[in-house]
Amino acid sequence: MSTAASPPRQHRYRRRADMPLLGGIRPPIALLLVLLLAVSALTAVAVGGLRLDDAPQAVRESQQYAAEDGATALRAAVNENATDLRRAAARFDTAPAEPAAVLGALGQAYQKWRGTVILQPGSGKLLAARGETVPLAGLLDLGALGDTAPAPVLTGTAGGPRLLTFALVATPTGERALLVASGGLRLPGITTGKSQSLQVLDNTGAVLDSAGPPLTSEPDKRIVGAARTRVARQPAGTAEVTSGSLVGPPDQHGTRRIVGYSAVAGTTAQDLAAPLGLTLVSSTTVDRQAGSLRHPLLGLAATGALLLVALLVAGLLVLTLQRPLLRLFLESRRLTRGERLDQPVSGPARGEAGRITRALEEVRLQLLDPARPPATEPPATAGRRRRFAPGIALPLALCAVVVLSWSGPLLLLSGDKGAIRVPGQVVSAQRDRTDTAADRIRQALNEGYADLRSIAPALGDGTEAKPIEAVLRGTLAEHGRYRSLYVLGPTGAVVARAGEAPRHAGAGTVGPDGVLLLNKSGKEPQVAARVGLGPQAQGESADPAAEAAAAAAPPTAVVVGEFKREFLDGLLTRPGLGRVWLIDDRHKVLSANEAFSSFGDLPEARAEAVLTSAGKGAAADVVRHGGDPAVLAAAPLGGNGTVARLGWSVVSAQPVAWLHLDQNKADRRAVLAGMLGLAAAALCLGWLFVAVGIPLRRLAASAEALAAGDRRTVLYPAHHDEVGAVARSLELLRQELELLGRPSAGRRAARAARAPGPPAAPPTPAGAGHR
């Protein structure tokens, strides 16, 4: 038997340098330790460093969104007023009427103006008046009017601010007179709470209109002025409306004033509200207990636990994987050098390393006694033993369980939303915003009905198709709310139409005026407005008896306007309101801001109790049973007009998990820390299994085959690491055993052929020491 000579020192160092920097068992263990320590530091800062905010972001956002909703409603009212007045005046371009008749037809179609007048340009002579006195003194130079109507203006009166809207109307004398309509600023028709306030400010900061308790203290006035200043700094032509929120200083009781603001001006050139320079401000108060944290010390406790987990996992991997593998490498190198062959191989007893240890012991005995027969074992017994021996997978699985025991509680605790405290201001804002959405739907449907009433006089008795089609096409082009406009005769036949095909034609379709639902089932709800034509639609009469008879006469035809489904869906779409549905009196869904099933049941079944509370007004509550906690609100489409009798309601659901609360922020950060810990463990433990476990398992099978007498299979190292070094040692032992099995002449020839240079010794992994 020959003993392999030790290679020169420089040769051994050169082979060490050839090993990859990221190879071996040490880098993934070290990286896992570093990553877990980094996650623990992140947990300490992100979760443990979180402090309770006395002005929660959810409350600030609720006020900002409330201001944006109010500004949107006010801007739509200003533009709608101007559009309606100018369109109504344009109806008399082809058939001029007396000024009194014009105001009569206007009052019959619309009930939103407090007073209307018609003035003669230049002289300012009053031609007709209706309703309250219109304050015009000093506002206009009637002699300088051109071919276009002036933009709306605001003026103050003893009864409050008035919005004046202008249009030019033709008169029988051939001149164009100035039509002026006076109305109030229409805030959303909502009921504010005890601490909720809405204010409309002009370009000087003066309060034009308000709802809720007034703001009288100097700090409240200063913060409202600061909000108005921010809106005034908005550069002209910006693509977005200026909005935001501000938090005032605490008073002696720790109460703060939170203000949300939004500019009423739109971003388009056709917006008529921009010259008014209005700002809408929504505000509420919060006390120092507005938010809550269920586990304020969770971050610090999780940080300390992760430090222990990191040390435990690293120690377990070093003791069960790294040290046994290095010990196995030293023993295999001893055998290749022929040192102390009389000493048994001492190595790990379990797993793949234990299998290699037993194979090396058998090879040692064969080196001492070449005549010793190879070790044999019944294949069935070996297969059974290997099948139930997890090997290197066991310590890796234990480490994964240890890391999961730290991440699991963070994920479970963060998933429990039932105990999160929702500030009352957020619940009130959800109720008010839902009521605002219902007000938008109500106003839009009433405006659509008023549109049809305004064009009814121009349609006559509904028998002349050609002029009727021109009026319908013009109205359809002016408004984006209709999918179809058409006139039905007494039998239900379509006389004229504009837009898409009618859905309401047929016998029995000529009925009373109002907004109605054309179907009770189907793929798409069909909402429409209907106005009768005939004597009752021709305006006021000088004879009261004739007017009463005309009103009692049945309509000879009707004009119908079908609303677009997308138009109703768009009215329900507002940021920060959650899921919103429009339901009918049977609680079936007619429209929604997300995908919905037409005439299906309300997806949020827990809203039934809130709907019952909303019978006389808007209501909201935090519902925690029956699913994920959510802030539910409902508001009926009440008020005045034809829509009130439909019995429809608007329902909204805002999941508590979507709110920007301190507890939700802590939960999200805790979930992030838990997921990062799991990701670090999966990365490094997977790296260990792929780079070390799989090659070690294959090497164990090759070592057992070598001990069983396989001298022909060459053992190739998979990587230049500890497992590869053991593989190279086994290959040298295989070559030695192969020489021992040859005849003496063959051994001498083989050794002579190997004599010129010493055999290459396996490299020593970086950091491996002597026993």
Secondary structure, 3 states (H helix, E strand, C coil): CCCCCCCCHHHHHHHHHCCCCCCCCHHHHHHHHHHHHHHHHHHHHHCCCCCCCCCCHHHHHHHHHHHHHHHHHHHHHHHHHHHHHHHHHHCCCCCCCCHHHHHHHHHHHCCCCCEEEEECCCCCCEEEEEECCCCCCCCCCHHHCCCCCCCCEEEEECCEEEEEEEEEEECCCCCEEEEEEEECCCCCCCCCCCCCEEEEECCCCCEEEEECCCCCCHHHHHHHHHHHHHHHCCCCCCCCCCEEEEECCCCCCCCEEEEEEEECCCCCCCCCCHHHCCEEEEEEEECCCCCCCCCCCHHHHHHHHHHHHHHHHHHHHHHHHHHHHHHHHHHHHHHHHCCCCCCCCCCCCCHHHHHHHHHHHHHHHHHHCCCCCCCCCCHHHHHHHHHCCCCCHHHHHHHHHHHHHHHHHHHHHHHCCCCCCCCHHHHHHHHHHHHHHHHHHHHHHHHHHHHHHHHHHHHCCCCCHHHHHHHHHHHHHHCCCEEEEEEECCCCCEEEEEECCCCCCCCCCCCCCEEEECCCCCCCCCEEEEEEECHHHCCCCCCHHHHHHHHHCCCCEEEEEEECHHHHHHHHCCCCCCEEEEECCCCEEEEECCCCCCCCECCCHHHHHHHHHCCCCCEEEEECCCCCCEEEEEEECCCCCCCHHHCCEEEEEEEHHHCCCHHHHHHHHHHHHHHHHHHHHHHHHHHHHHHHHHHHHHHHHHHHHHHCCCCCCCCCCCCCCHHHHHHHHHHHHHHHHHHHCCCHHHHHHHHHHHCCCCCCCCCCCCCCCCC
